[in-house]
Amino acid sequence: MDPSSLSNAHECKVTSLKLVLEVDFKDSQLKGYVEVFSQILKDGVEYLALDTNKLNVVGVKDNCSNALQWKFGVEHEVFGKQLLVNIPENLRVSGKEFSARVYYNTTAASVALQWLTPEQTADKKHPYLFSQCQAIHARSLVPCQDTPSNKIKYQAEVTVAKELTALMSALSTGKTEGSTTSTYTFTQEIPVPTYLIAIVAGQLESREIGPRTKVWSEPSMVDAGAYEFANTEKFIAIGEDLLTPYVWGRYDILLLPPSFPYGGMENPLLTFVTPTLLAGDRSLENVVAHEIAHSWTGNLVTNKWWSEFFLNEGFTVFVERKIISRIYGEEMFDFEAMNGLKHLHDDIQQFGDTNPLTALKPHLEGIDPDDAFSSVPYEKGFNLLAYLQSLVGVKEFEQWLKLYITKFAYQSIVADQMKEFFIEHFTQLGKAQEISVVDWDGWFNKPGMPIQQVHFHSEAATKAKELAQQWFEGKELNQLSDGIKNFKTQQIILFMDTLLTLTEKSPLSKETLELMDSFYHFTQTQNSEYKAKWYTLCLRQGLDRIQPKVVEFLVSQGRMKFVRPLYRELNHKNSELAKSTFVKHQKQYHSIASKMVAKDLNI
């Protein structure tokens, strides 16, 4: 049983959905119905139990349009309400199929959806809608069994105003035009967990950037997106070579308005990405490589429970770094690993190194998975895989990874299945002794940093760290004007990260920061990663002139990776400014980001 779901997929399993919805910007709601197709798994089951959260259900009918009895369960503060649909007595037999048409509309409190006024979009001409269903927000988009343990197919008909375009995480199959509206149809024939259902409606244009890829965005951003993500087809091809053939057909990218709360979201056939990736030089394209890797690790092989999220994210970070290293050199694998360890260390410090949420398999009973979100499943999960690879060899581990995807494709699995397949495979290859040193229980269940370390080495990383050390020690600073001249973007990020770590022991002077800025022009940068690091460094060292720039950045985008830590830092230095800024601009953030920042600021 999934502790994050109130549904009964173990008794009556939903197999597919058909959504028929109208996008109503006037009332900020989706309205229509969903047809839920299910299979009875055991005799005597009285109800089909679906997850809902902040939905307005107005009726339920069977496939002959007869009314079905239904009721809501008691509302849970985190997980919403069960929608219990009565199964007719003649169908309460294992193996029987049961369908129900649920008429409903979303509400203003439906956290999966963000409704933007024209003023909140890039082009400021038309309203915009987008969804974010991970982790447990699909239930506020559609009544469903909202658990990654159950994968479903889905179809949809979406009606929007004629001047707008609708897209979903599914194959577009047609468009019918009325006098004032257009109806788009979609089908997703590969079973997916409900958190991968996605919808968008807005003024959208597309540009072809590869044989199976378009970039979609508002007209003013679409060409910048096409330039920035030009290497997409290379990433997909490397993923296929490393793993298995790409099964989803298309791989389109949607470049969203600034309020999107994540770097990217791996919705199949339509990856969502943040405009904070628009650096102008393709230097932040690794996020796209990450989302492409999810096509196999996460979307094809999925964690069964949110407590084992590392099966999605740790594997995806590992594959992402394999892809990047095959394009930009093998050293990049170790370089990115070293960068990732710094982020892991920071997050574990934030949670506390004995906090059970820093275990790879945290217990999430009664806990919103959003509250447990951190780099732990990403980076600690990656480090587990890197450690396993160090024991058996790169070539052998990559071969196992390909077999792992093949064996568990289209399934939702638990960590023990991965572990057992690894042990079985390498025991058969005669490596039982090499892998006997793995402390699986410690890796899975012990909080804090990884218990068994991998030594990563990178000359590029060493140079970045040495430059940071020079600035920290104040040695011959006037000779460092060209210090980052030949650095790649990731080296500059590591340089800043290293400074942030060093200054935890002893601060830099304001004069040193001003000199650095006169050399490297960080205050004027357009790179969002640089902004976040530089502003954090300045806030911590008391360079108050940066505070207006911090506010400007905070209100220009809503990516949680940036807004949460920067609001926390600003709150330490100027609590009144942090809180007043957030309260004034709270409604422009996605509801997930708004909820988390409010917690961070104790509002």
N, C-alpha and C positions, 0 to 999 in steps of 0.2 A: 504493500500500500504506500502511495506517495503521500508523505505528511504535508505536502504543500497543496494538495487537491482534496476537494470534498466529493469528487465523482466516484462512480463505481465501475471503472473500466475492467475490474477483475470479475465482475458479474454480468455486466451488459456492456459490451465493448463497441464504442462508436467506430465505424469503418470509414465513413465519408460524410462531408457536409456539402450542401448546396446553399449558397447565400444569394438572396435577391434583395438588394439594398438601394436606397436612394440617398444621395449625399445632400443634406439640407443645411446649407450654410446659414440660413436665416435663424434657425433654432439650434445650430451647432449640434446636429445629431444625425446619426445613420438610422434609417427606419425601413422596415420591411419584414422579412422573415428568413429563417434558416431551416432547411430541411435536414434533419439529423437521421442518418442511416446507421443502424446498430445490429449487432448479433448477440443473442442471448448465450451466455457461457455456462449457465447452470440452471437446473430445474427450480421453479418456484420463485424466481426473482420478480418482485412486484413492481419495482420502479426502475426507470432509467434515470440515474442521477447525473446532472450536469453542473459544472461550475458556472456561476455568474457573479458579477460584481458591479453594482451600480447600474444595472440594466432595468428597463421598464418592460416587463413581459405583459402582453395584453390578451394572449390566448394561445392554445395549443390544439392542433387538429391532426387526425391521421391521414393516410394517403387517399382516403375517400371523402375528405373534407368534413368528417364527423368530429365533433368536439371530444377531446380527451381530458380526463381529469388530471389536474396538476396542482402543485402547491410549492411554496418556498419553505426551506428549512430555516432554522434560526441563523441570523446573520453573525458571521465571525468577523472580528475587527480587521484581520489581515486577509483572510481567504475568501471573503464574500459570503454568498448564500447558495446553498444547494437549490437547484430547480429539479423537483421530483415529478417525473411524468409517469402516470400510471400505465403499466403494460397490461393490455387485455388478457384475461385469464387463459384464453386459448393459445396465446403466444408464449406463455411462461414455461417453455420447454427448451432445454439446451439445444443449440443449433438453429433455432428459429431466428428469422430476421424481423426487425421492428423498426418502423420509421415514424417520426413525429415532426410536424411543421410548427415551429415556434415563432409566433408573431411578436415583435419586440421593437424597441428603439433604444439607442444609447442615450446617456444623459450627460449633463455638464460635468458630472463627477466621474465619468468613465476615463480611467487613467491611461488607457491604451492610446487615446487619441489626443492629438494637439490640433486645435483649430486656430488658424492664423487669420487675422484681418489683413486686408491689402497692405496696410501700413507696416505690418510685421514681416512682409516678404521682401525679397531682394528688389523686385521690380515695382512693387507698391501699386499694382494695377488690379489684381484679382485675389480673392481669398485662397487659402491653401489648407489642405488637410493631410496629415500623415500619422501613421500608427507606429507604436513601439510595443511589441507584445512580450518580449523577453523581460523578466523571467515568467511571471504569473499574471500577465495583463491581458492575454487573449480573452479571458473570461469577462473583461469589461468591453470587449468588441463584439463578441458573439457567445451565446450559450454553447458550451463545449466541454469535453473532458480535458481540462487544461493541465496536462501532465506530460512530460517528455517520455514517459514510459509507454505511451500509446501514440502510434503514428496513423495519420489519416490522409486520404485523398480529399481534394475539395474542388468545387466548381463555383463560379460566381457570375452574377449579372449586376453591374453597378451603373446607376444612372446619375449623371452629373449635368450641370448647366452646359450649354452647347460650346461655350468658349473655353471650357476646361477639358483636361485629359485625365482619365483614370488609369492607374496601373496597379498591378498586384504582384505578389510573389508567385506568379503562375504564368503559364503561357497565354498570351493574348490570342483569342480565337475569333474576334469579330467586333464590329461596331455598327450600331443602328442609330440613324439620326432621326429625331423628331423635330417639331417646329422650334422648340426652345431647349431641348435636352438631347443628350446622346447617351446611349446605353452600350457599355463595353462588356464583353464576355471573356471569361478566363477559365482555364482548367489546369489543375495540378495533379498529374497522374502518378507521380512518385509520392508515396506516403511520407508525410512530414509531421513532426510534433506541432502542436497548435501554436507554440511561441514563434513559429516561422510563418504564420499567416500575416500578411502585410498588405496595406492599402494606402494609396496616395491619390490625391486629386488636386490639380492646380493648373496654372498656365505653364505648360511644359513643352520644350522642344528637345529633339535628340540629334546626336551626331554619331555616325558610324566611326568606330576606332579599331575595328577588327572584324574578322569573318563571322564572329558570333557575338559581337559586343557593340552596344550603343551606350553613350552617356546621355542621360536625361537630366534636364535642369530648367530653371527659369531662363528665359532668353538672354538675360544679361550675364549669366554665369556659364552657359553651356559650352562656349568655345574654350574658356579657361579650363573647364573640366576635361574637355577632349584632349587638350594639350597635356595636362597634368597626368592623365591616366593612360597615356599612349602605350605603355609597356604591358597592358593587361593581357593581351594574347600570349606574350612571352611567359608570363606567370602561369597561365592556365596550362600551356604546353609542358612546362617544367613539372607542374603538379601531376600531369598525366604520366610523364616519364618516371617520376619518383614513386607514384602510387598506382592508380588504375585509370581507365578511360573516364573522361568527364561525362557524366550520364544525364546532366540537366538540360542539354541542348543549347540554350542561350546563356550568356552571362552579361546582363546589363547592369549599369551603375546609375543610381539616382543620387545626384548631388543636391542635398537638401538645403533649406534655409538654415540660418545660423543657430536656431534654437534646438536643433537636434542634439540630444544629450550625450551621444557616444561618438567615438571616432568612426566607427562603422558598425553595421549590423548585417549579418550574413543571410538575409532573406533570399531564398533560392530564386534564381533567374533575375533578381533585382536587388543587388547589394545597395544598402543605404550608406552614404558617407557624408561626413561633415565638411562644410566649406573651409574649416580651419586647415584642411590639407592643401589648400591652394597657395603653395609657397612660390609658385612661378618658376620652379626649377626641378620639379619632380622629386625633390629630396624627401618628401614625406609619403612616397608611394608604397612604402612597406605596409601601410594599413590596408591597401588594396590586396597586396600579397597575402596578408593575414586573412582577409575575408574570403579570398579565393581558396585558401587552404581549408576553410570551413566547408567547402563543397564536399570534402571527404570526411574530415574530422569534425563532427558536430551535426552536419546535415545528413550525411550518409550513415555514419556510425555515431550514435547519440548517447549521452549520459542518460541512464534510466531515471535517476533522481537528481535533484539540484544539489544534494550533498556531495555528489561526485562530479561536479562541474569541471574538474580538471581533465576528465576524459574528453571533454570538448575543447577546453582552452589550452591546457598544457600541450596536448598533441598538436593543436593548431599553431601555437607559437613555434613549436619544434619544426613543423613543416614550413611555416613562413620563413624561418631562418635558413632552412635548407634551400628554399627557392631563391632567396636573396643572395646566398653565398654562391649559388651556381651562376648567377649573373655577374656579381661584383667581386668574386673571389672567395676562396674557402675561409680566409681570415675573418670575413664578415660574420661567420657563424659564432666564432669565439668573441668577437667584438660585441655583437648584439647580446650575447649571453652575459658578458660583464656589465653592460648597461642595465640589463634586466635584473641582475642581482642587486644593484643599487636601488632600483624601484621596489624590489621585494623587501629589502631591508627597511626602507622608509615606511612602507605600509605596515610591516610587522611592528615597527616602533609605534606607529599611530594606534594600532589595536592593542599592543602589549604582547610581549613574546610568549606569555603563558595563556593568552586568550585562545579558547578552543576554536574560535572562528579562523585561526591561522593554521589549523590542520588541513591537510589535503582532503580529508573526509569529515567536515564539520557536522555536528548534529544540528539539524534545522527544524526540529519539531516546534511548531508554533512561531517560527521566526520567518519573517519576510525575506526571501533570498536576496532582495535588493540591499537589505541591511548588512548582509555578509559579503557584499561585493568588494573585491580588492584585487591586487595583482597576485594574490596567493595561488589561486588555481592556474593562472597563466604561468607565472615564473617558477613557482615551486613544482608545478606539474612538469614544466619544461626541464627543470633540473633533474627530476627523477628520470626522465627519458634520456637526457644527456649522460647521466650516471650509468644507466643500463647499457647505453651504446659504448661507453668507455670500457665496460667489462667484456663485451663480446666482439667489438670491432665495428667500424663504420659500415663496411660493405654488408656484413652479416645482419646488422641491425636494420639497415634500409631494406634488405630483403624480407626480414620479419615484418616490418611496417607495411609493406605491400601485401603480405599474406594476411595481416591483421585486418586491413581494410576489406580485402576480399572475403574473409571469413564472417565479419560482423556487419557487412553492408546491409542497409535497410532495417537494422535492428537498434533497439535501445538496450544498453548493457550496463553492468556494474563493474567496479574496479577488479573484483576477484576474477571475473571472466578474462579480463586483460592479463592479469597476473598469471593465471593458470595456463593461458595460451603461450605466454612468454616462457614459463618454466618448461612446459611440455616441448615446445619447439627447440629450445637450446639444450635441453637434456638429450633429445634425439640426435642433436648435432655433436654430442660428446662434450658439452661445456657445462655440465652439472656443477663441477667444482668451481668454475669461474663465477657462476651466478649464485652460489650458495651463500655468499657474503652479504646478499641484499637483505636488509632489515625491513621487510615489507610492512610489518606492523608499525614500526617507527615512522616510515615514510608516510603511511596513510593517516596515522592517528596522533602523532606527536605534534603539538603546536610549535611555532617558532621557525627559525631558519632551517634549511635542509640539513638532515642529520649526517649525510655522507656527501663530501664535497667533490666536485670535479674541478680540475685545474684548467682554466681557460687562459690562453695566451694570445696577445695581439699587439704587434708593434704600433699600430695606429692608436690603440687604446693607451699604450704606454706613453706615447708622445703627448696625448691629450692630458693624461694625469700629470706628467712632468711639467707641462705648462701651468696647470692649475697650482702645482706645488710651488713653482717659482713666484707666482703672484701672491700666494699665501705667505711665503717667506719674505716677500718684499725685496727680492734680489734683482738688482739691475733692471728695474721695471721699464726704464726708458728705452731699453733695447728690445722690448717685447711688442713693439708696434705692429710687426708683421707676424705675430705669434700664431694667428689662426688663418693666415693667408692661404695656405695650401691644405687646410683641413676640409674634410668632407662634413656634411651636415651632422652626421651622427657623432663625429669627433667633437664638434663644437658643443653638442648636447652633453657628451660625457665630460668635457672640460668644465661646463657649468655645474653638472651634477657633482663632480669631484670637489669643486669649490664649496658647494652647499654642504658637503660632508665635512670638509676641513674646517669650515667656519662654525661648525657646531662646537668645536673645542675652543676656538679663539676668533674673535671677529676681525674682519678687514676694516681698515679705516675708510671713512667717506672719501678722503682724498684719493685713495687707491682705486675705489670704484669709479670715481670721476675720470681718473686717468685711463682706466680700462675702457670706459665708454667713449672717451675721445679717440682711442685707437680703433675700437671694434664697432662702434655705433649701434650698440644693442638697443638703446632706447628708441631708435628709429626703425628697427627691423620690422618686416612684414611677416616673418616666420613665426607662427603661433607657438611652436615649441620653444624657440628662443625667448619670446616674450614671457612665457610662463616661468622659465628658469630665471631670467634676468630680474623680473619683477619680484620673485620670491627672494632672491639674493639681496636686492636693494631694501626690501621691507625688513628683512631680518637684521640688516646692518644699520638700519635707522636712516636711510637716505629718503627723507620724507618727500622730496620733490617728485618721487615716482608715484605717489599715491593717486594723483589725477589720471595718470596713464593706466594704473591698475584698474581704476573705476571704468575708464573708457573701454578697456579690454573686457572686463566683466560684463558690461552691458551690450557688447557687440556680438557676443556668441554665448551659447549655453552648454558647451561640452563639459561634462562633469569632471573629466580629467583635469581641466583647467579651473573651472569656477569653484569647485569645492575646496581644493587646497588654497587657492588665492583668497577666497573669502575668509578661510580660517586664519591665514597669515595677516590679512588686513584687520581682522577682528582683534588679533593680539596687539596691533599697533594703534589702531584707531577704531574702537568698537562702535562708536557712534556713526562714523562714516560707513563702515561695513554693513551695519544693520539698516541704516536709512537707505543705502543704495539698494540693498536686497528688497526691502519693503516696497520701494518705489517701482522697481522693475520686476517684481516677483512674477507677474502674470505673463511676461514674455518668455519665461523659461518653461521647458517641458515639465509636466506635473511630477515626473520621477525626480528630475533635478531639483525642482522647487522643494519637494518633500525632504530630500537629503540635505540641501543647504540649510533649510530651516532647522533641522536637527543639529547641524554643525554649529549654528549660531545661537542655539537655545531659544529660538523664537516660536 
